[in-house]
Amino acid sequence: METTNYTELRKQLKHKLDIVSEDKETVLIHRSGQEDVVMISLSEYNSWMETEYLLSTDANKESLTRSLSEAENGKVVKKTTKNLWK
C-alpha cells in the first residue's frame, strides 16, 4: 500500500491514478484533521462488492466454505466442456 497526503496527491494525481489502475496498488491518502481515504481501482472495488454479496448469507457462506474444503481435499469431479451436458 502506498501512502500519500492531499498536497502530494494533487501534485501527482495522474501518476497516483496510474499506479492504482495499472498496478492495482492501493493508495492511502492521509488528511490532516479528517478521516484518511483509500483509493482503489474499480475492478478491485467490484471484486470486494462481489465477495461481500457472496458471503452475505449464512447458507451461501457455508456452501462456499464446504466447496473450497472439498476442492482442497481433492473431492472434485472433472468435466470437459464437451461432456458437460451429458
DRENTORPA-858049 format. One record per residue: x, z, y of N, C-alpha, C in turn. Coordinates in Angstrom, 1 decimal. Each point is the difference from the previous one (the first is absolute). Layout:
<segus>
+--------+--------+--------+--------+--------+--------+--------+--------+--------+
!    n.x !    n.z !    n.y !   ca.x !   ca.z !   ca.y !    c.x !    c.z !    c.y !
+--------+--------+--------+--------+--------+--------+--------+--------+--------+
!      X !      Z !      Y !      X !      Z !      Y !      X !      Z !      Y !
...
+--------+--------+--------+--------+--------+--------+--------+--------+--------+
</segus>
This chain:
<segus>
+--------+--------+--------+--------+--------+--------+--------+--------+--------+
!    n.x !    n.z !    n.y !   ca.x !   ca.z !   ca.y !    c.x !    c.z !    c.y !
+--------+--------+--------+--------+--------+--------+--------+--------+--------+
!    0.9 !    0.0 !   -1.2 !   -0.9 !    0.0 !    1.2 !    0.9 !    0.0 !    1.2 !
!   -0.3 !   -0.9 !    0.9 !    0.7 !    0.0 !    1.3 !   -0.8 !    0.8 !    1.0 !
!    0.8 !    0.6 !    0.9 !   -0.6 !    0.9 !    1.0 !    0.4 !   -0.6 !    1.4 !
!   -0.9 !    0.0 !    0.9 !    0.3 !   -0.4 !    1.4 !   -0.9 !    0.8 !    0.9 !
!    0.2 !   -0.2 !    1.3 !   -0.9 !    0.6 !    1.0 !   -0.8 !   -1.1 !    0.8 !
!   -0.9 !    0.4 !    0.8 !   -0.8 !   -0.9 !    0.7 !    0.8 !   -1.0 !    0.9 !
!    1.0 !    0.6 !    0.7 !    0.8 !   -0.8 !    0.9 !    0.8 !   -1.0 !   -0.8 !
!    0.6 !    0.4 !   -1.1 !    0.8 !   -1.0 !   -0.8 !   -0.9 !   -1.0 !   -0.6 !
!   -1.2 !    0.4 !   -0.4 !   -0.9 !   -0.9 !   -0.6 !   -0.4 !   -1.1 !    1.0 !
!   -0.2 !    0.3 !    1.2 !   -0.4 !   -1.0 !    1.0 !    1.2 !   -1.0 !    0.2 !
!    1.2 !    0.5 !    0.0 !    1.2 !   -0.8 !    0.2 !    0.2 !   -1.0 !   -1.1 !
!   -0.3 !    0.5 !   -1.2 !    0.3 !   -0.8 !   -1.3 !   -1.2 !   -0.3 !   -0.8 !
!   -1.2 !   -0.2 !    0.7 !   -1.2 !   -0.2 !   -0.7 !    0.0 !   -1.1 !   -1.0 !
!    0.5 !   -1.2 !    0.4 !    0.0 !   -1.1 !   -1.0 !    0.9 !    0.3 !   -1.2 !
!    1.1 !    0.6 !    0.2 !    0.9 !    0.4 !   -1.1 !   -0.6 !    1.0 !   -0.9 !
!   -0.7 !    1.0 !    0.6 !   -0.7 !    1.0 !   -0.9 !   -1.1 !   -0.6 !   -0.7 !
!   -0.8 !   -0.9 !    0.6 !   -1.1 !   -0.6 !   -0.7 !    0.5 !   -0.9 !   -1.2 !
!    1.2 !   -0.7 !    0.3 !    0.6 !   -0.8 !   -1.1 !    0.4 !    0.9 !   -1.2 !
!    0.6 !    1.1 !    0.3 !    0.4 !    1.0 !   -1.0 !   -1.2 !    0.4 !   -0.8 !
!   -1.1 !    0.3 !    0.6 !   -1.2 !    0.5 !   -0.7 !   -0.6 !   -1.1 !   -0.8 !
!   -0.1 !   -1.2 !    0.6 !   -0.7 !   -1.1 !   -0.7 !    0.8 !   -0.7 !   -1.1 !
!    1.3 !   -0.2 !    0.3 !    0.9 !   -0.8 !   -0.9 !    0.6 !    0.9 !   -1.0 !
!    0.5 !    1.2 !    0.4 !    0.8 !    0.8 !   -0.9 !   -0.9 !    1.1 !   -0.7 !
!   -1.3 !    0.0 !    0.4 !   -1.0 !    1.0 !   -0.5 !    0.5 !    1.5 !    0.3 !
!    0.8 !    0.1 !    1.1 !    0.5 !    1.3 !    0.4 !   -1.1 !    0.8 !    0.8 !
!    0.0 !    1.3 !   -0.1 !   -0.9 !    0.8 !    0.7 !    0.7 !    0.5 !    1.3 !
!   -0.6 !    0.0 !    1.1 !    0.6 !    0.5 !    1.3 !   -0.8 !    1.2 !    0.5 !
!    0.7 !    1.1 !    0.2 !   -0.6 !    1.2 !    0.5 !    0.3 !    0.0 !    1.5 !
!   -1.0 !    0.1 !    0.8 !    0.2 !   -0.1 !    1.5 !   -0.3 !    1.4 !    0.5 !
!    1.1 !    0.6 !    0.5 !   -0.2 !    1.4 !    0.6 !   -0.5 !   -0.1 !    1.4 !
!   -1.0 !    0.8 !    0.3 !   -0.6 !    0.0 !    1.3 !    0.1 !    1.4 !    0.5 !
!    0.7 !    0.2 !    1.1 !    0.3 !    1.4 !    0.5 !   -1.4 !    0.5 !    0.5 !
!   -0.3 !    1.2 !   -0.5 !   -1.2 !    0.7 !    0.5 !   -1.3 !   -0.5 !   -0.7 !
!    0.1 !   -1.0 !   -0.8 !   -1.2 !   -0.5 !   -0.7 !    0.4 !   -0.2 !   -1.5 !
!   -1.0 !   -0.3 !   -0.8 !    0.2 !   -0.2 !   -1.4 !    0.8 !   -1.3 !   -0.2 !
!    0.9 !    0.1 !   -1.0 !    0.8 !   -1.2 !   -0.3 !   -0.9 !   -1.0 !   -0.7 !
!    0.5 !   -1.2 !    0.0 !   -0.8 !   -1.2 !   -0.6 !    0.9 !   -0.7 !   -1.0 !
!   -0.7 !   -0.5 !   -1.1 !    0.8 !   -0.7 !   -1.0 !   -0.5 !   -1.5 !    0.1 !
!    0.9 !   -0.9 !    0.0 !   -0.3 !   -1.4 !    0.0 !    0.3 !   -0.6 !   -1.4 !
!   -1.0 !   -0.6 !   -0.7 !    0.2 !   -0.7 !   -1.2 !   -0.6 !   -1.4 !    0.0 !
!    0.4 !   -0.8 !   -1.0 !   -0.5 !   -1.4 !    0.0 !   -1.5 !    0.1 !   -0.5 !
!   -0.7 !   -1.1 !    0.3 !   -1.4 !   -0.1 !   -0.4 !   -0.1 !    0.0 !   -1.5 !
!    0.9 !   -0.7 !   -0.7 !    0.0 !    0.0 !   -1.5 !    0.2 !    1.4 !   -0.6 !
!    0.9 !    0.8 !    0.6 !    0.2 !    1.3 !   -0.4 !   -1.2 !    0.9 !    0.2 !
!   -0.6 !   -0.2 !    1.2 !   -1.3 !    0.8 !    0.3 !   -1.1 !   -0.4 !   -1.0 !
!   -0.2 !   -1.3 !   -0.2 !   -1.0 !   -0.4 !   -1.0 !    0.2 !    0.5 !   -1.4 !
!    1.3 !    0.1 !   -0.4 !    0.4 !    0.5 !   -1.3 !   -0.4 !    1.5 !   -0.1 !
!    0.2 !    0.7 !    1.1 !   -0.4 !    1.5 !    0.0 !   -1.5 !    0.1 !    0.0 !
!   -0.7 !   -0.8 !    0.7 !   -1.4 !    0.1 !    0.0 !   -0.6 !   -0.3 !   -1.4 !
!    0.6 !   -1.0 !   -0.6 !   -0.5 !   -0.4 !   -1.4 !    0.3 !    1.2 !   -1.0 !
!    1.1 !    0.6 !    0.1 !    0.4 !    1.1 !   -0.8 !   -1.0 !    1.2 !    0.2 !
!   -0.3 !    0.2 !    1.3 !   -0.9 !    1.1 !    0.4 !   -1.4 !   -0.2 !   -0.6 !
!   -0.4 !   -1.3 !    0.1 !   -1.3 !   -0.4 !   -0.6 !   -0.1 !    0.2 !   -1.5 !
!    1.1 !   -0.5 !   -0.7 !    0.0 !    0.1 !   -1.4 !    0.1 !    1.4 !   -0.5 !
!    0.5 !    0.9 !    0.8 !    0.1 !    1.4 !   -0.4 !   -1.1 !    0.9 !    0.6 !
!   -1.0 !   -0.6 !    0.6 !   -1.0 !    0.7 !    0.7 !   -1.0 !    0.7 !   -0.8 !
!   -0.2 !   -0.4 !   -1.3 !   -0.9 !    0.7 !   -0.9 !    0.8 !    0.6 !   -1.1 !
!   -0.5 !    1.1 !   -0.5 !    0.7 !    0.7 !   -1.2 !    0.0 !   -0.9 !   -1.2 !
!   -1.1 !   -0.7 !   -0.2 !   -0.2 !   -0.9 !   -1.2 !    1.0 !   -1.1 !    0.0 !
!    0.2 !   -0.6 !    1.1 !    0.9 !   -1.1 !    0.2 !    1.5 !    0.5 !   -0.1 !
!    0.2 !    1.1 !    0.6 !    1.4 !    0.6 !    0.0 !    0.3 !    0.3 !   -1.5 !
!   -0.9 !    0.6 !   -0.7 !    0.3 !    0.3 !   -1.4 !    0.2 !   -1.2 !   -0.9 !
!   -0.8 !   -1.0 !    0.3 !    0.2 !   -1.3 !   -0.8 !    1.3 !   -0.6 !    0.3 !
!    0.4 !   -0.1 !    1.2 !    1.3 !   -0.5 !    0.4 !    1.2 !    0.8 !   -0.6 !
!   -0.1 !    1.3 !    0.1 !    1.0 !    0.8 !   -0.6 !    0.1 !   -0.2 !   -1.5 !
!   -1.1 !    0.0 !   -0.7 !    0.0 !   -0.3 !   -1.4 !    0.6 !   -1.3 !   -0.3 !
!   -0.4 !   -1.1 !    0.7 !    0.6 !   -1.3 !   -0.2 !    1.5 !    0.0 !    0.2 !
!    0.5 !    0.6 !    1.0 !    1.4 !    0.1 !    0.3 !    0.7 !    0.7 !   -1.2 !
!   -0.6 !    1.1 !   -0.4 !    0.6 !    0.7 !   -1.2 !    0.1 !   -0.8 !   -1.2 !
!   -1.1 !   -0.8 !   -0.3 !    0.0 !   -0.8 !   -1.2 !    1.0 !   -1.1 !    0.2 !
!    0.2 !   -0.6 !    1.1 !    1.0 !   -1.1 !    0.2 !    1.4 !    0.6 !   -0.1 !
!    0.2 !    1.2 !    0.5 !    1.4 !    0.6 !   -0.2 !    0.3 !    0.3 !   -1.4 !
!   -1.0 !    0.3 !   -0.8 !    0.2 !    0.3 !   -1.4 !   -0.1 !   -1.2 !   -1.0 !
!   -0.1 !   -1.2 !    0.6 !   -0.1 !   -1.2 !   -0.8 !   -1.3 !   -0.3 !   -0.6 !
!   -1.0 !    0.7 !    0.4 !   -1.4 !   -0.2 !   -0.6 !   -0.7 !   -1.1 !    0.8 !
!    0.5 !   -1.2 !   -0.1 !   -0.6 !   -1.1 !    0.8 !   -0.3 !   -1.1 !   -1.0 !
!   -0.9 !   -0.9 !    0.4 !   -0.3 !   -1.2 !   -0.8 !    0.4 !   -1.2 !    0.9 !
!    0.9 !   -0.8 !   -0.6 !    0.5 !   -1.1 !    0.8 !   -0.9 !   -1.2 !   -0.4 !
!   -0.4 !   -0.7 !    1.1 !   -0.8 !   -1.3 !   -0.2 !    0.6 !   -1.0 !    0.9 !
!   -0.1 !   -1.2 !   -0.5 !    0.4 !   -1.2 !    0.8 !   -1.3 !   -0.5 !    0.7 !
!    0.3 !   -0.7 !    1.1 !   -1.2 !   -0.6 !    0.7 !   -0.8 !   -0.9 !   -0.9 !
!    0.7 !   -0.7 !   -0.8 !   -0.6 !   -0.9 !   -1.0 !   -1.0 !    0.7 !   -0.9 !
!    0.3 !    1.2 !   -0.4 !   -0.9 !    0.7 !   -0.9 !   -0.8 !    1.1 !    0.7 !
!   -0.1 !    0.0 !    1.3 !   -0.6 !    1.1 !    0.7 !   -1.5 !    0.0 !   -0.3 !
!   -0.7 !   -1.1 !   -0.1 !   -1.5 !    0.0 !   -0.2 !   -0.4 !   -0.2 !   -1.4 !
!    0.9 !    0.2 !   -1.0 !   -0.3 !   -0.2 !   -1.4 !   -0.5 !    1.3 !   -0.6 !
+--------+--------+--------+--------+--------+--------+--------+--------+--------+
</segus>
